[in-house]
Amino acid sequence: MTLGIFGVLSIGLADAIFLGRLGGAPLAAIGFIFPVITAISSLSIGLAAGTNAAVSQAIGRGDGERTEHRLAVHAVGFGTAMACLVALAVWALHDPLFRLLGASDDVRTEIRGYMPLWALSFPFLVALMQTQAVFRAHGNGLVAGTVMFGSAVVNIALDPLFIFGWGPVPGMGTEGAALATLLARVLAFAAALTYAIRKDFLHWPRHPFEELGASIRQITRVGLPAAMSNAINPAGMAAVTAAVAVVGTTAVAGFGAATRVQSLALVPLMALSAGIGPVVGQNWGADRPDRAARGLALCFVFCGVYGLGIGAVLFLFAGPIGALIASDGEAAEFCAAYLRVVGWTLAGYGMLVTANAAMNARDRALWSMSLSLGRIALVYLPFAWAGVSLMGYGGIVAAAAAANLAGGAAAAWAAWRTGLLKLPERRPRAAAA
């Protein structure tokens, strides 16, 4: 899963690198687009969390293949239908949305070339994520990660072809980046669906609509709060981007570049959250909460150790990283300033996402949603807007660091309150004969 998530997030970084060569407007457009499409994509992540919880608990309880297959087929079909509705809304409303977020006219021109094709690709993304959630619920992260990584390789390989053009293919700029994403997602879903059918992860039931309502309720009980939980952070990032726009378009470009580097740095922690879900789900279904608790405790330890290491790397190499991504020297400085400070606090965000995944897997999705909402609404947004008024761009950086630290502390408390960090009491030894 680390390899797969790294590949997926590399797409955003590759888009930033390639489009940054075209000038400030395309790079700033990606800075506005990235948090918005991440928020929208949280629908797929949330529904996948609901699918993972439903299928993994069914496996842990030993409900049988018929129930597992029914849940899997219903999950893919329901997710795709929801995604089509969301894609239509994105296509219709994207221009006024980015105007509201503060995008200038030239930046919105670039955005208008990207968003319609991205909306067309969204149903394929959701169907792919639902299929991969079925793989992970069975403990098969290798296939899910391989498909994700393969899709990213295809996307990044097509990026320069469609962005800059070559031979008979004209250069399409920002629109070309979206076309590359569309083609890669179509191919990835076709590959995942073929494998799922051949290996019997997806099996068309004899009565496909039997207990459809029960399946949807079971999936959405976790999926809808999880979707909102996952959407809160990128939606908050979009609102923070509006605060950064107060500083200027160059600051938006540098901030957007920094958040994409941050996303790559968080890959092992996001993969950890993908892994803890089936561990908690299957063991909770099998009435083994002790194993679920030990798994989450190990995740928290890893977050702390990795967070210190990646913080040191970003602190030392922030300058060269910023120069690589942002061709504009001032934008590169904004990028580096963010990475030097916020990099040290990524462990807190890792604890938040792993605790959220664990709570989702044991049907405590409202807790995880409350954690994410509190981090954004009570810390990040108010601190960012107050900070940019008092300290300029430095206030944005300070707000991001404070939000990560507060999120980690709240995650540990919530995990303890929901029983995911409570180890079972030691049983007394039997009396000697």
N, C-alpha and C positions, 0 to 999 in steps of 0.2 A: 504493500500500500504506500510506503514511503516513495518508492520509485514511481508509482502511478500518479500520486498527488503532485510530486515534483514535476512530472511531465506536464500535467494540466496547468499548473501555475506558471510554468515556464512560458506558456503561450502568451500570457499577459506581459511578461518581461520582454519576450521577443517582439511583440507588437510595439512596445514602447521604444525598443532599440531601433527597429526598422523605420517606424513612423517619425521618430525623433530626427532622422536624417532628412526628412522632408521639410522640417521647419517647426516653429513654435506652436502654430495652430493645431496641426495633427497630434503633437505630443500632449498639448493641453486638452484636446478632445478626449484622448484616452484617459487622461487624469480625471475628467468628469464622468466618462463612460464606466470606468472600472468599478467604482463602488455601487453604481446603479445596477449594472448587470449582475454583480455579485449578490446584491440584495434580492433581485428577481430570481436568480438561480437558487436561492435558499429554499424556494418551493421544492425543487428536486431533492435538495439535501434533507429537508424536513420529512417529505414523504418517504425517502429512502430510510430515514431513521425509524419511521413508523413501520415500514415493511420489515426492516431488520428485527425490530422488537417483536412483531407478531410472529414471524417465521421462526426466529431463534427460540422463543419461548415455547412454540409448538413442538419444536425438535426436542427441547429439554424435557417437556412433559411427556413425550412419546405419543403425540396425537396421531402419527401415521402419515404416510406419503400422500394420501388423498387430501388431507387437510392442508399440508404444505403446498401441494400443487395448486389447490384452489386459491389459497391466499396469494401465491406468486402471480398467477394469471390475473387475478382481480387487481393486484397492485400495479402491474404494468399497464393494464387497460385504463384504470382510473387515473393514474398519473399522467398518461398521455392525453386524455380528455381534458383534464385540468390545465395542462400546459398549452393546449390549443387556445383555450379561452384567454389565458394570460398573454399569449403571443399576440392575439388580436388587440388586446388593450395596449400593449407596448407599441405596436405599430401605429395605433391611432393617437396616442398621447405623448410620445417621446419628445416632440419638439417643445410643447408648452412646459413640460417637466424640466428640461434643461435650461429653458429661459428662466424658470423660477429659481433654479440653482445658481444662476449668475453667469452662464456661458455667454460669451460675446457673439456677435453675428458671424464672424469668420470661423469661430470654433463650432457654432451650431451648424454651419454649412458642412463641416467635416463629420459631425455627428449624424446628420441626415443621410449621409452616404453609408454609415455603418449600421444603424439600428434596424432598418427593415430586414436586411439579410440576417442579422443576429436573431431577430424575432422568428424568422422562418426556421432557424436552426434549433430553437428552444424545445419544441416537442421531442426532437430526437435526443437532446440532452437528458430530458426527464425520463424518457423510456429507457435510455442507457443506464441512468443512475438507479432506477428501480430494478432492472435486471441484475446490476452489480450488487445491490443490497441483498438479493436472493443468494448470490454466490457467497457473500460474506457471512450471511446467517448460517450457512452450512460450514463455515470455517474455511472457505476457499478464497483466500485473499489473493492468491497468485494470479488467477485468471482475471479478476477484477483489476488488479494493478497492471497486468500486462496489456489489457485492452486500453486502459487509460493512458499508459505510456505510449502505446502504438499510435493512438489518436493524436497525442501531442506531437510526436515525430512527424506525422503526415501534415498536421497544421503548420508547424514551424517550417517544414520544407516548402510548403505552398506559399507561405507568406511573401518571400521576396519575389516570387514569380508574379503574383497578382498585384502586389503593392508597387513594384518598380517596372514590371513588364519584361518580357523577353521574347524575341522573335515575333511570331504572329499574335502573341498575347499582349494586349495593351496594359500600360501601367494604370492602376485604378486607385492608388493611394489608400486612404482609409477604408473605402468600400472594398478594396481587395483583401484587406485583413479580415473583414467579415465573411467574404466569400470563402476564404481558406478555412475558417472555422466551420461554416456550413458543410462543406464537403467532408471535412474530417469527422464531424459528428455523424453524418449519414453512414459513412463507412464503418465507424466504430460500433454503432448500434447494429448494423447488419452482421458484423462479426460476432458480437456478444449474443445476439438472438440465435444465430446459427449454432453456436457452441452450447447455449442453454438448452435448445431443443434436442440436440444430439446426445447430450449427457444427462437428459431427463431432469434438469433443474426446472424447466418449464414444460408442463405437460397439459395439453388442452383437455379440460375435463369433459366428461360425457354430457353433463348438464352445466354449461358455462355460467348460467345466471343463478344457479342454486346458491343460496346464502350470500348473494352479492352484497346486500345491505349490511349483514353482520360483518363481512370482510372489510367493507369500507369503514364501518364504525370502529373496528379494531385497529385498522391502520391509521385513521385520522385521529383517534384518541391520543396517540403519541405524535403523529405526523403533523397535524396543524399547529399545535404549540411548538413543536420542534422547528417547523418552517418559520414561524414568527421569531423564535429564539435565534435562528441562524440569520434571519433577515435584519434583525435589530442592529447588529454590528455594522454591516456594510451600509445600511440606511443611515446610521449615525455617521459613518464615514462620509457619505454624500453631504450630510448637513455640515460636517466639519469642513469639507471641501469648500462649501459656500463661505465659511468663515475665512479660509485661506485665501479665497478670491478677493477678500478685502485688501490683502497685501498686494496682490497683482497676479496677472496671468503666469508670469515666470515662476512665482511661488507655487501656483497650482501644478505646473509642470514638474517642479522639483519634489513637491509633496506626493504627487501621483507616482513618480518614479520610486520614491522611498518606500511607499506602501507596497509596491510590487516586489521590491527586494525583501521587505519584511515578510511578505507572503511566502517567498521561497525559504526564508530562514525558519519559518514556522512549519515547514513540511513534515519533519519527523514528529512533531507534536500533533499535527492534524492526523497523521497516519496512526498515531497512538490512540487518538479518539475513535478512529474507525475500527481499531482492533479491540478496544475495551467494550464496545457495544455488544458483540456476540458473546464475549466472555461473561459479561454480567447477565445478558438475556438468557443464555442457556443454563447457567448455574442458578439463576433465580427461578427459572421454570422447573429445575430439578431439585429445588429446595436446598440449595447449597450457598446461602448468603455469605458464609465465611470465605469461600473461594473468591466470590465477587469482590469482597472487601479487600482481600490481599492483592488482587489484581489492580484495583484503583490506587492502593497505597504505593505499589511499585511504580505506577504511572506518575504519581506526584514526585517521587524521588527522581525519576528520570527527567521530569520537567525542570527540577532545580539544577541538576548537574548540567544538562544540555544548555539551559538558559544562561548559565555563567559562561560556558564555553563560547556560545555564539555571540554573546554580548561582547566578549573580548575581541573576537574576529571582526565584528562590525565596527568596533571602536578604532581598531588599528587600520582597517582598510576602507573606511567610509569614503575618503577622498577619491581613491582610484575607482571605487564602485560607482560613485556619483558621476565621475567623468565618463565612464563607459556607457552609462544609460542615457544621460542627458548631454546632448552635443553643446547646448548653451552653457557657458561657464557659470553664470549666475544661478541657473536652475540646478546645476550640479552641486553648488554650494548649499542650496536649500536642502537637497537630498542628503548630503553628507551630514549636515547639522542634525537632521532628524535621526539618522541611523546611529550616530555616536551616543546619543542619550537614550533613546527608546530601546535600543538593542539590549541593554542591561535588564530590562523589565519584561522580556518576552516569556520568561518562566511563568509569570503570573497569568498571562493570557493562555498559555498551554494548560495550566491547571484548570482554568475556566472551561475550555473546550472539552477536556477529558472528563471532568465532572459532569458537564452537560450531557455528554454521550452516555455516561453510565446511568444517570438519572432517567434519561429517555428510555434506555433499555429495560428499566424496571418500573416503567409506567409512572414516572414522576416528572413528566414533561413540563408541567406548570412551574415547578421549581427551577428548571433550567431556563425557561423563558423569563422568569422573574430575575434571575441572576444577570442575564444578558441585558435586560431592560434597565435594571438598576445601574449597571456599569456605564451604559450610554447616557441615560436620562439624568442620573444623579451626579455623575462625575465628568464624563468626557465632554458632553455638549456644553454644560454651563461653564466648566473650566476653560474650554476652548474659546468660547465667545468672550468670556471675561479676560482670558489671557491675551487674545489678539488685540483687545482694546487697550490693555495696559502695557504689554511687552512685545506686540507685533508677532512675528513668526515664532519667536521663542516661547510665547505663551501657548501656541498650538503644540509644540514639542513637549512642554511640561505637562499639558493636559493628557496627552497620549500616555506618557509614562505613569502618571497618577492613576489613570483608568486601568492600566494593566496590573499595577500593584493592588489596587482595591479589588479587582476582579479575582485575583488569585486568593486573597484572604477570604473573600465571600464564598468562593468555591469550596474551600476547605471546610468552612462552617456549614454550608448547605449539605455537603456530603456526609458530615457527621450527623446532622439533624435527620437526614433521610435514611440512616442506617447503613450507608455504604462505606463508612470507615469504622463501624463498630465490629470489632472481632468478637466471636462467641466466647462466653464465659468458659473458663477451664473446668472440665468435668472432674469431680473427685475420683481418685483411684479406687478401684474396688478393694474391699477389705481382704486382707490375706486370709487364706483358708486355715 
